[in-house]
Amino acid sequence: MVVALELQEPKGFGRVRLHHIPDASEKSLVGFVCREVEAAASVRTDGWRGYNALSRHGFQHERLNLSAVDTAAHVSMPGVHRIASLLKRWLLGTHQGSVNGQHLQSYLDEFTFRFNRRHSRRRGLLFYRLLQQIVRMPPAPYKDIIAKPWHNTL
């Protein structure tokens, strides 16, 4: 799983994007960032080599080698660790640990939808927007829902 989180100044978190990727290769990681992050944005990552090509794709890439800093990873990059923690808590609490790997992307999409609307002042509008999306989208047969989405998007 890969996480992209918008950091707001002076502090706080904006929108999140989560995606199940097949591996931690450059193709998977850079593909995710190119799809989900605005061009020319500043992207902070750990020191993993799979992110090395981000600057060639127009991103301002800030690497943080977590093994070279004295602070723990959850202190150096608190946002992604908090999102992962909230996701785990949500999966265990809401789904009681009964999560099917075939549907992992669907769980991630639902968590993303809820997280990104957590400050919504009009809760009724949230349901209305969900209905709009349902009506606009074509039917999704079960075989398409459990398909491996990364085979189609990378």
VMD Tcl script that builds the backbone (N, CA, C; Angstrom):
set m [mol new atoms 462]
animate dup $m
set s [atomselect $m all]
$s set {name element resname resid chain x y z} {
  {N N MET 1 A 0.841 -1.166 0.000}
  {CA C MET 1 A 0.000 0.000 0.000}
  {C C MET 1 A 0.891 1.236 0.000}
  {N N VAL 2 A 0.458 2.257 -0.725}
  {CA C VAL 2 A 1.188 3.517 -0.773}
  {C C VAL 2 A 0.230 4.637 -0.351}
  {N N VAL 3 A 0.796 5.622 0.344}
  {CA C VAL 3 A 0.017 6.720 0.911}
  {C C VAL 3 A 0.561 8.048 0.399}
  {N N ALA 4 A -0.330 8.923 -0.065}
  {CA C ALA 4 A 0.025 10.305 -0.371}
  {C C ALA 4 A -0.849 11.180 0.512}
  {N N LEU 5 A -0.222 12.099 1.239}
  {CA C LEU 5 A -0.947 12.940 2.175}
  {C C LEU 5 A -0.567 14.394 1.959}
  {N N GLU 6 A -1.559 15.239 1.842}
  {CA C GLU 6 A -1.337 16.667 1.685}
  {C C GLU 6 A -1.041 17.269 3.060}
  {N N LEU 7 A 0.088 17.961 3.173}
  {CA C LEU 7 A 0.441 18.635 4.413}
  {C C LEU 7 A 0.029 20.094 4.305}
  {N N GLN 8 A -0.664 20.596 5.319}
  {CA C GLN 8 A -1.110 21.980 5.317}
  {C C GLN 8 A -0.235 22.793 6.261}
  {N N GLU 9 A -0.013 24.037 5.893}
  {CA C GLU 9 A 0.800 24.932 6.709}
  {C C GLU 9 A -0.108 25.824 7.546}
  {N N PRO 10 A 0.194 26.108 8.781}
  {CA C PRO 10 A 1.416 25.748 9.481}
  {C C PRO 10 A 1.409 24.316 10.000}
  {N N LYS 11 A 0.223 23.727 10.173}
  {CA C LYS 11 A 0.180 22.318 10.549}
  {C C LYS 11 A -1.171 21.740 10.151}
  {N N GLY 12 A -1.221 20.455 10.082}
  {CA C GLY 12 A -2.465 19.774 9.757}
  {C C GLY 12 A -2.359 18.985 8.466}
  {N N PHE 13 A -3.382 18.167 8.241}
  {CA C PHE 13 A -3.420 17.305 7.075}
  {C C PHE 13 A -4.608 17.663 6.207}
  {N N GLY 14 A -4.387 17.618 4.912}
  {CA C GLY 14 A -5.448 17.854 3.948}
  {C C GLY 14 A -5.994 16.527 3.456}
  {N N ARG 15 A -6.004 16.378 2.148}
  {CA C ARG 15 A -6.576 15.172 1.533}
  {C C ARG 15 A -5.546 14.046 1.498}
  {N N VAL 16 A -6.051 12.836 1.409}
  {CA C VAL 16 A -5.198 11.658 1.373}
  {C C VAL 16 A -5.536 10.849 0.126}
  {N N ARG 17 A -4.568 10.101 -0.354}
  {CA C ARG 17 A -4.768 9.129 -1.435}
  {C C ARG 17 A -4.092 7.837 -0.997}
  {N N LEU 18 A -4.793 6.729 -1.145}
  {CA C LEU 18 A -4.267 5.408 -0.792}
  {C C LEU 18 A -4.424 4.495 -1.994}
  {N N HIS 19 A -3.430 3.672 -2.222}
  {CA C HIS 19 A -3.547 2.733 -3.339}
  {C C HIS 19 A -2.773 1.461 -3.028}
  {N N HIS 20 A -3.361 0.367 -3.405}
  {CA C HIS 20 A -2.698 -0.932 -3.288}
  {C C HIS 20 A -1.850 -1.117 -4.536}
  {N N ILE 21 A -0.556 -1.270 -4.348}
  {CA C ILE 21 A 0.341 -1.452 -5.491}
  {C C ILE 21 A 0.950 -2.843 -5.410}
  {N N PRO 22 A 1.353 -3.402 -6.550}
  {CA C PRO 22 A 1.853 -4.776 -6.558}
  {C C PRO 22 A 3.220 -4.929 -5.902}
  {N N ASP 23 A 4.031 -3.850 -5.942}
  {CA C ASP 23 A 5.390 -3.938 -5.399}
  {C C ASP 23 A 5.896 -2.531 -5.145}
  {N N ALA 24 A 7.082 -2.426 -4.589}
  {CA C ALA 24 A 7.675 -1.118 -4.276}
  {C C ALA 24 A 8.670 -0.687 -5.352}
  {N N SER 25 A 8.391 -1.062 -6.577}
  {CA C SER 25 A 9.290 -0.713 -7.678}
  {C C SER 25 A 9.100 0.748 -8.084}
  {N N GLU 26 A 10.068 1.263 -8.818}
  {CA C GLU 26 A 9.989 2.629 -9.322}
  {C C GLU 26 A 8.747 2.812 -10.185}
  {N N LYS 27 A 8.453 1.839 -11.020}
  {CA C LYS 27 A 7.288 1.937 -11.903}
  {C C LYS 27 A 6.006 2.104 -11.092}
  {N N SER 28 A 5.833 1.316 -10.056}
  {CA C SER 28 A 4.623 1.385 -9.238}
  {C C SER 28 A 4.556 2.681 -8.438}
  {N N LEU 29 A 5.648 3.038 -7.774}
  {CA C LEU 29 A 5.650 4.207 -6.900}
  {C C LEU 29 A 5.543 5.518 -7.678}
  {N N VAL 30 A 6.368 5.679 -8.711}
  {CA C VAL 30 A 6.337 6.912 -9.497}
  {C C VAL 30 A 5.018 7.006 -10.264}
  {N N GLY 31 A 4.511 5.886 -10.736}
  {CA C GLY 31 A 3.206 5.887 -11.407}
  {C C GLY 31 A 2.108 6.392 -10.489}
  {N N PHE 32 A 2.117 5.938 -9.249}
  {CA C PHE 32 A 1.132 6.395 -8.265}
  {C C PHE 32 A 1.251 7.901 -8.045}
  {N N VAL 33 A 2.464 8.380 -7.817}
  {CA C VAL 33 A 2.669 9.810 -7.553}
  {C C VAL 33 A 2.236 10.638 -8.765}
  {N N CYS 34 A 2.583 10.215 -9.956}
  {CA C CYS 34 A 2.206 10.960 -11.163}
  {C C CYS 34 A 0.683 11.029 -11.333}
  {N N ARG 35 A -0.023 9.970 -10.960}
  {CA C ARG 35 A -1.482 9.953 -11.075}
  {C C ARG 35 A -2.165 10.778 -9.986}
  {N N GLU 36 A -1.621 10.773 -8.780}
  {CA C GLU 36 A -2.342 11.314 -7.633}
  {C C GLU 36 A -1.859 12.658 -7.113}
  {N N VAL 37 A -0.678 13.097 -7.502}
  {CA C VAL 37 A -0.111 14.330 -6.959}
  {C C VAL 37 A -0.013 15.358 -8.080}
  {N N GLU 38 A -0.348 16.585 -7.751}
  {CA C GLU 38 A -0.314 17.670 -8.731}
  {C C GLU 38 A 1.113 17.878 -9.240}
  {N N ALA 39 A 1.239 18.077 -10.543}
  {CA C ALA 39 A 2.554 18.292 -11.160}
  {C C ALA 39 A 3.265 19.466 -10.503}
  {N N ALA 40 A 4.562 19.350 -10.363}
  {CA C ALA 40 A 5.448 20.365 -9.776}
  {C C ALA 40 A 5.276 20.519 -8.275}
  {N N ALA 41 A 4.507 19.641 -7.649}
  {CA C ALA 41 A 4.328 19.698 -6.191}
  {C C ALA 41 A 5.604 19.239 -5.499}
  {N N SER 42 A 5.727 19.608 -4.252}
  {CA C SER 42 A 6.832 19.147 -3.431}
  {C C SER 42 A 6.429 17.807 -2.820}
  {N N VAL 43 A 7.267 16.792 -3.006}
  {CA C VAL 43 A 6.971 15.441 -2.524}
  {C C VAL 43 A 8.073 15.015 -1.570}
  {N N ARG 44 A 7.681 14.655 -0.352}
  {CA C ARG 44 A 8.644 14.177 0.643}
  {C C ARG 44 A 8.472 12.664 0.771}
  {N N THR 45 A 9.576 11.937 0.622}
  {CA C THR 45 A 9.538 10.480 0.719}
  {C C THR 45 A 10.655 10.008 1.638}
  {N N ASP 46 A 10.605 8.737 1.938}
  {CA C ASP 46 A 11.738 8.144 2.641}
  {C C ASP 46 A 12.862 7.930 1.621}
  {N N GLY 47 A 13.942 7.307 1.996}
  {CA C GLY 47 A 15.099 7.171 1.123}
  {C C GLY 47 A 15.038 6.024 0.124}
  {N N TRP 48 A 13.906 5.372 -0.002}
  {CA C TRP 48 A 13.780 4.220 -0.906}
  {C C TRP 48 A 14.105 4.612 -2.343}
  {N N ARG 49 A 14.898 3.799 -3.025}
  {CA C ARG 49 A 15.352 4.101 -4.396}
  {C C ARG 49 A 14.224 4.151 -5.417}
  {N N GLY 50 A 13.123 3.526 -5.120}
  {CA C GLY 50 A 11.993 3.527 -6.052}
  {C C GLY 50 A 11.444 4.910 -6.342}
  {N N TYR 51 A 11.763 5.870 -5.488}
  {CA C TYR 51 A 11.299 7.246 -5.683}
  {C C TYR 51 A 12.290 8.120 -6.447}
  {N N ASN 52 A 13.448 7.601 -6.804}
  {CA C ASN 52 A 14.519 8.415 -7.381}
  {C C ASN 52 A 14.114 9.183 -8.640}
  {N N ALA 53 A 13.194 8.669 -9.418}
  {CA C ALA 53 A 12.834 9.310 -10.687}
  {C C ALA 53 A 11.817 10.438 -10.537}
  {N N LEU 54 A 11.375 10.741 -9.337}
  {CA C LEU 54 A 10.345 11.770 -9.165}
  {C C LEU 54 A 10.778 13.131 -9.701}
  {N N SER 55 A 12.023 13.505 -9.453}
  {CA C SER 55 A 12.474 14.819 -9.937}
  {C C SER 55 A 12.489 14.865 -11.461}
  {N N ARG 56 A 12.729 13.741 -12.128}
  {CA C ARG 56 A 12.696 13.712 -13.600}
  {C C ARG 56 A 11.280 13.879 -14.134}
  {N N HIS 57 A 10.293 13.670 -13.275}
  {CA C HIS 57 A 8.889 13.824 -13.673}
  {C C HIS 57 A 8.337 15.182 -13.259}
  {N N GLY 58 A 9.212 16.080 -12.839}
  {CA C GLY 58 A 8.798 17.456 -12.546}
  {C C GLY 58 A 8.428 17.745 -11.100}
  {N N PHE 59 A 8.623 16.805 -10.202}
  {CA C PHE 59 A 8.300 17.028 -8.800}
  {C C PHE 59 A 9.519 17.564 -8.057}
  {N N GLN 60 A 9.290 18.378 -7.052}
  {CA C GLN 60 A 10.353 18.793 -6.151}
  {C C GLN 60 A 10.460 17.683 -5.110}
  {N N HIS 61 A 11.490 16.880 -5.214}
  {CA C HIS 61 A 11.601 15.674 -4.401}
  {C C HIS 61 A 12.513 15.908 -3.205}
  {N N GLU 62 A 11.963 15.746 -2.027}
  {CA C GLU 62 A 12.718 15.849 -0.781}
  {C C GLU 62 A 12.810 14.453 -0.169}
  {N N ARG 63 A 14.023 13.922 -0.106}
  {CA C ARG 63 A 14.247 12.589 0.460}
  {C C ARG 63 A 14.614 12.707 1.931}
  {N N LEU 64 A 14.067 11.821 2.723}
  {CA C LEU 64 A 14.413 11.766 4.135}
  {C C LEU 64 A 14.884 10.347 4.428}
  {N N ASN 65 A 16.186 10.188 4.574}
  {CA C ASN 65 A 16.760 8.878 4.854}
  {C C ASN 65 A 16.499 8.558 6.320}
  {N N LEU 66 A 15.500 7.744 6.571}
  {CA C LEU 66 A 15.062 7.469 7.938}
  {C C LEU 66 A 16.110 6.742 8.766}
  {N N SER 67 A 16.989 5.999 8.130}
  {CA C SER 67 A 18.027 5.297 8.891}
  {C C SER 67 A 19.170 6.231 9.285}
  {N N ALA 68 A 19.238 7.417 8.658}
  {CA C ALA 68 A 20.321 8.352 8.953}
  {C C ALA 68 A 19.929 9.429 9.965}
  {N N VAL 69 A 18.645 9.484 10.339}
  {CA C VAL 69 A 18.205 10.488 11.309}
  {C C VAL 69 A 18.047 9.845 12.676}
  {N N ASP 70 A 18.170 10.658 13.708}
  {CA C ASP 70 A 18.099 10.147 15.074}
  {C C ASP 70 A 16.680 9.902 15.557}
  {N N THR 71 A 15.699 10.502 14.899}
  {CA C THR 71 A 14.317 10.355 15.340}
  {C C THR 71 A 13.667 9.136 14.687}
  {N N ALA 72 A 12.648 8.651 15.333}
  {CA C ALA 72 A 11.905 7.494 14.806}
  {C C ALA 72 A 11.112 7.907 13.567}
  {N N ALA 73 A 10.759 6.927 12.744}
  {CA C ALA 73 A 10.043 7.204 11.495}
  {C C ALA 73 A 8.707 7.895 11.761}
  {N N HIS 74 A 8.001 7.503 12.809}
  {CA C HIS 74 A 6.698 8.119 13.078}
  {C C HIS 74 A 6.835 9.568 13.561}
  {N N VAL 75 A 8.040 9.957 13.964}
  {CA C VAL 75 A 8.300 11.343 14.349}
  {C C VAL 75 A 8.756 12.146 13.124}
  {N N SER 76 A 9.597 11.542 12.291}
  {CA C SER 76 A 10.114 12.219 11.104}
  {C C SER 76 A 9.055 12.417 10.029}
  {N N MET 77 A 8.176 11.449 9.881}
  {CA C MET 77 A 7.109 11.514 8.878}
  {C C MET 77 A 5.785 11.132 9.551}
  {N N PRO 78 A 5.276 12.001 10.415}
  {CA C PRO 78 A 4.110 11.627 11.221}
  {C C PRO 78 A 2.828 11.428 10.422}
  {N N GLY 79 A 2.670 12.139 9.318}
  {CA C GLY 79 A 1.424 12.076 8.565}
  {C C GLY 79 A 1.095 10.701 8.035}
  {N N VAL 80 A 2.017 10.104 7.313}
  {CA C VAL 80 A 1.725 8.796 6.720}
  {C C VAL 80 A 1.569 7.729 7.802}
  {N N HIS 81 A 2.296 7.863 8.887}
  {CA C HIS 81 A 2.163 6.893 9.976}
  {C C HIS 81 A 0.818 7.050 10.689}
  {N N ARG 82 A 0.359 8.283 10.819}
  {CA C ARG 82 A -0.950 8.498 11.434}
  {C C ARG 82 A -2.052 7.941 10.543}
  {N N ILE 83 A -1.944 8.161 9.226}
  {CA C ILE 83 A -2.946 7.634 8.295}
  {C C ILE 83 A -2.967 6.110 8.358}
  {N N ALA 84 A -1.791 5.481 8.349}
  {CA C ALA 84 A -1.733 4.016 8.432}
  {C C ALA 84 A -2.350 3.528 9.736}
  {N N SER 85 A -2.088 4.215 10.827}
  {CA C SER 85 A -2.649 3.840 12.120}
  {C C SER 85 A -4.171 3.988 12.129}
  {N N LEU 86 A -4.674 5.106 11.592}
  {CA C LEU 86 A -6.121 5.307 11.518}
  {C C LEU 86 A -6.787 4.264 10.629}
  {N N LEU 87 A -6.135 3.936 9.518}
  {CA C LEU 87 A -6.668 2.922 8.611}
  {C C LEU 87 A -6.768 1.573 9.311}
  {N N LYS 88 A -5.703 1.177 10.001}
  {CA C LYS 88 A -5.719 -0.104 10.720}
  {C C LYS 88 A -6.815 -0.129 11.779}
  {N N ARG 89 A -6.931 0.971 12.527}
  {CA C ARG 89 A -7.960 1.046 13.569}
  {C C ARG 89 A -9.350 0.968 12.959}
  {N N TRP 90 A -9.553 1.659 11.831}
  {CA C TRP 90 A -10.847 1.643 11.152}
  {C C TRP 90 A -11.182 0.242 10.646}
  {N N LEU 91 A -10.200 -0.427 10.038}
  {CA C LEU 91 A -10.439 -1.784 9.532}
  {C C LEU 91 A -10.783 -2.750 10.660}
  {N N LEU 92 A -10.039 -2.657 11.763}
  {CA C LEU 92 A -10.299 -3.556 12.896}
  {C C LEU 92 A -11.610 -3.225 13.592}
  {N N GLY 93 A -11.927 -1.943 13.717}
  {CA C GLY 93 A -13.145 -1.548 14.410}
  {C C GLY 93 A -14.392 -1.722 13.569}
  {N N THR 94 A -14.376 -1.190 12.366}
  {CA C THR 94 A -15.557 -1.228 11.504}
  {C C THR 94 A -15.786 -2.614 10.913}
  {N N HIS 95 A -14.725 -3.235 10.455}
  {CA C HIS 95 A -14.857 -4.525 9.766}
  {C C HIS 95 A -14.488 -5.709 10.660}
  {N N GLN 96 A -14.185 -5.433 11.920}
  {CA C GLN 96 A -13.874 -6.478 12.898}
  {C C GLN 96 A -12.796 -7.431 12.424}
  {N N GLY 97 A -11.838 -6.928 11.654}
  {CA C GLY 97 A -10.731 -7.743 11.177}
  {C C GLY 97 A -11.084 -8.676 10.044}
  {N N SER 98 A -12.329 -8.652 9.601}
  {CA C SER 98 A -12.765 -9.534 8.519}
  {C C SER 98 A -12.613 -8.818 7.185}
  {N N VAL 99 A -11.368 -8.677 6.758}
  {CA C VAL 99 A -11.058 -7.954 5.527}
  {C C VAL 99 A -10.530 -8.952 4.504}
  {N N ASN 100 A -11.131 -8.931 3.331}
  {CA C ASN 100 A -10.730 -9.824 2.255}
  {C C ASN 100 A -9.723 -9.100 1.368}
  {N N GLY 101 A -8.555 -9.689 1.162}
  {CA C GLY 101 A -7.512 -9.077 0.348}
  {C C GLY 101 A -7.947 -8.754 -1.066}
  {N N GLN 102 A -8.896 -9.520 -1.600}
  {CA C GLN 102 A -9.384 -9.257 -2.957}
  {C C GLN 102 A -10.064 -7.895 -3.045}
  {N N HIS 103 A -10.578 -7.407 -1.915}
  {CA C HIS 103 A -11.319 -6.152 -1.896}
  {C C HIS 103 A -10.520 -5.010 -1.263}
  {N N LEU 104 A -9.224 -5.211 -1.078}
  {CA C LEU 104 A -8.422 -4.223 -0.369}
  {C C LEU 104 A -8.544 -2.826 -0.968}
  {N N GLN 105 A -8.485 -2.684 -2.275}
  {CA C GLN 105 A -8.586 -1.354 -2.877}
  {C C GLN 105 A -9.931 -0.711 -2.569}
  {N N SER 106 A -10.982 -1.496 -2.509}
  {CA C SER 106 A -12.295 -0.943 -2.167}
  {C C SER 106 A -12.308 -0.416 -0.733}
  {N N TYR 107 A -11.683 -1.135 0.195}
  {CA C TYR 107 A -11.581 -0.653 1.577}
  {C C TYR 107 A -10.779 0.646 1.610}
  {N N LEU 108 A -9.679 0.688 0.876}
  {CA C LEU 108 A -8.856 1.897 0.838}
  {C C LEU 108 A -9.632 3.075 0.252}
  {N N ASP 109 A -10.430 2.814 -0.783}
  {CA C ASP 109 A -11.233 3.869 -1.396}
  {C C ASP 109 A -12.274 4.405 -0.416}
  {N N GLU 110 A -12.912 3.512 0.340}
  {CA C GLU 110 A -13.912 3.961 1.311}
  {C C GLU 110 A -13.263 4.791 2.414}
  {N N PHE 111 A -12.132 4.339 2.924}
  {CA C PHE 111 A -11.431 5.094 3.959}
  {C C PHE 111 A -11.034 6.469 3.428}
  {N N THR 112 A -10.518 6.518 2.199}
  {CA C THR 112 A -10.126 7.781 1.579}
  {C C THR 112 A -11.322 8.720 1.463}
  {N N PHE 113 A -12.447 8.187 1.000}
  {CA C PHE 113 A -13.666 8.983 0.853}
  {C C PHE 113 A -14.063 9.589 2.198}
  {N N ARG 114 A -14.072 8.766 3.244}
  {CA C ARG 114 A -14.476 9.249 4.570}
  {C C ARG 114 A -13.469 10.254 5.125}
  {N N PHE 115 A -12.177 9.959 4.999}
  {CA C PHE 115 A -11.148 10.844 5.540}
  {C C PHE 115 A -11.193 12.203 4.863}
  {N N ASN 116 A -11.316 12.212 3.561}
  {CA C ASN 116 A -11.288 13.465 2.812}
  {C C ASN 116 A -12.529 14.324 3.046}
  {N N ARG 117 A -13.540 13.760 3.645}
  {CA C ARG 117 A -14.767 14.515 3.933}
  {C C ARG 117 A -14.995 14.672 5.432}
  {N N ARG 118 A -13.964 14.504 6.220}
  {CA C ARG 118 A -14.102 14.528 7.678}
  {C C ARG 118 A -14.474 15.898 8.220}
  {N N HIS 119 A -14.191 16.965 7.491}
  {CA C HIS 119 A -14.509 18.312 7.950}
  {C C HIS 119 A -15.748 18.880 7.263}
  {N N SER 120 A -16.467 18.031 6.568}
  {CA C SER 120 A -17.643 18.496 5.829}
  {C C SER 120 A -18.661 19.103 6.794}
  {N N ARG 121 A -19.101 20.299 6.486}
  {CA C ARG 121 A -20.079 20.978 7.339}
  {C C ARG 121 A -21.497 20.523 7.040}
  {N N ARG 122 A -21.684 19.947 5.879}
  {CA C ARG 122 A -23.024 19.542 5.470}
  {C C ARG 122 A -23.024 18.038 5.228}
  {N N ARG 123 A -23.334 17.277 6.275}
  {CA C ARG 123 A -23.297 15.820 6.187}
  {C C ARG 123 A -24.286 15.276 5.161}
  {N N GLY 124 A -25.411 15.929 4.987}
  {CA C GLY 124 A -26.380 15.499 3.983}
  {C C GLY 124 A -25.801 15.612 2.578}
  {N N LEU 125 A -24.951 16.610 2.368}
  {CA C LEU 125 A -24.309 16.792 1.077}
  {C C LEU 125 A -23.382 15.622 0.764}
  {N N LEU 126 A -22.748 15.066 1.794}
  {CA C LEU 126 A -21.872 13.916 1.608}
  {C C LEU 126 A -22.654 12.749 0.996}
  {N N PHE 127 A -23.829 12.464 1.552}
  {CA C PHE 127 A -24.661 11.388 1.019}
  {C C PHE 127 A -25.115 11.723 -0.397}
  {N N TYR 128 A -25.485 12.968 -0.637}
  {CA C TYR 128 A -25.905 13.413 -1.963}
  {C C TYR 128 A -24.787 13.204 -2.980}
  {N N ARG 129 A -23.540 13.571 -2.621}
  {CA C ARG 129 A -22.391 13.400 -3.522}
  {C C ARG 129 A -22.139 11.916 -3.806}
  {N N LEU 130 A -22.307 11.091 -2.795}
  {CA C LEU 130 A -22.145 9.650 -2.983}
  {C C LEU 130 A -23.182 9.130 -3.976}
  {N N LEU 131 A -24.420 9.562 -3.830}
  {CA C LEU 131 A -25.458 9.157 -4.785}
  {C C LEU 131 A -25.141 9.638 -6.196}
  {N N GLN 132 A -24.611 10.861 -6.339}
  {CA C GLN 132 A -24.223 11.368 -7.651}
  {C C GLN 132 A -23.173 10.458 -8.295}
  {N N GLN 133 A -22.192 10.055 -7.509}
  {CA C GLN 133 A -21.143 9.191 -8.039}
  {C C GLN 133 A -21.702 7.832 -8.441}
  {N N ILE 134 A -22.625 7.316 -7.671}
  {CA C ILE 134 A -23.226 6.017 -7.987}
  {C C ILE 134 A -23.977 6.087 -9.313}
  {N N VAL 135 A -24.729 7.156 -9.515}
  {CA C VAL 135 A -25.529 7.304 -10.729}
  {C C VAL 135 A -24.648 7.509 -11.959}
  {N N ARG 136 A -23.552 8.221 -11.803}
  {CA C ARG 136 A -22.672 8.519 -12.932}
  {C C ARG 136 A -21.819 7.334 -13.370}
  {N N MET 137 A -21.538 6.442 -12.470}
  {CA C MET 137 A -20.644 5.322 -12.775}
  {C C MET 137 A -21.425 4.176 -13.407}
  {N N PRO 138 A -20.801 3.453 -14.330}
  {CA C PRO 138 A -21.473 2.278 -14.910}
  {C C PRO 138 A -21.543 1.163 -13.865}
  {N N PRO 139 A -22.406 0.177 -14.075}
  {CA C PRO 139 A -22.486 -0.944 -13.128}
  {C C PRO 139 A -21.127 -1.630 -12.985}
  {N N ALA 140 A -20.873 -2.160 -11.801}
  {CA C ALA 140 A -19.599 -2.834 -11.531}
  {C C ALA 140 A -19.875 -4.303 -11.190}
  {N N PRO 141 A -19.714 -5.186 -12.175}
  {CA C PRO 141 A -19.896 -6.613 -11.894}
  {C C PRO 141 A -18.883 -7.101 -10.865}
  {N N TYR 142 A -19.263 -8.117 -10.110}
  {CA C TYR 142 A -18.411 -8.640 -9.045}
  {C C TYR 142 A -17.018 -8.998 -9.560}
  {N N LYS 143 A -16.932 -9.604 -10.740}
  {CA C LYS 143 A -15.623 -10.009 -11.264}
  {C C LYS 143 A -14.707 -8.800 -11.488}
  {N N ASP 144 A -15.295 -7.628 -11.769}
  {CA C ASP 144 A -14.494 -6.408 -11.938}
  {C C ASP 144 A -14.083 -5.818 -10.589}
  {N N ILE 145 A -14.927 -5.987 -9.597}
  {CA C ILE 145 A -14.630 -5.444 -8.270}
  {C C ILE 145 A -13.439 -6.157 -7.651}
  {N N ILE 146 A -13.349 -7.474 -7.854}
  {CA C ILE 146 A -12.249 -8.217 -7.233}
  {C C ILE 146 A -11.030 -8.327 -8.126}
  {N N ALA 147 A -11.094 -7.734 -9.337}
  {CA C ALA 147 A -9.932 -7.771 -10.234}
  {C C ALA 147 A -8.775 -7.030 -9.604}
  {N N LYS 148 A -7.581 -7.381 -9.982}
  {CA C LYS 148 A -6.377 -6.704 -9.474}
  {C C LYS 148 A -6.270 -5.351 -10.193}
  {N N PRO 149 A -6.613 -4.231 -9.540}
  {CA C PRO 149 A -6.663 -2.949 -10.238}
  {C C PRO 149 A -5.308 -2.466 -10.732}
  {N N TRP 150 A -4.217 -2.877 -10.126}
  {CA C TRP 150 A -2.929 -2.362 -10.560}
  {C C TRP 150 A -2.519 -2.897 -11.916}
  {N N HIS 151 A -3.084 -4.021 -12.355}
  {CA C HIS 151 A -2.753 -4.547 -13.682}
  {C C HIS 151 A -3.301 -3.628 -14.769}
  {N N ASN 152 A -4.399 -2.941 -14.460}
  {CA C ASN 152 A -5.040 -2.086 -15.456}
  {C C ASN 152 A -4.517 -0.664 -15.432}
  {N N THR 153 A -3.945 -0.205 -14.312}
  {CA C THR 153 A -3.602 1.203 -14.174}
  {C C THR 153 A -2.125 1.492 -14.342}
  {N N LEU 154 A -1.255 0.506 -14.317}
  {CA C LEU 154 A 0.168 0.803 -14.407}
  {C C LEU 154 A 0.711 0.625 -15.795}
}
mol reanalyze $m
mol bondsrecalc $m
mol representation Tube
mol addrep $m
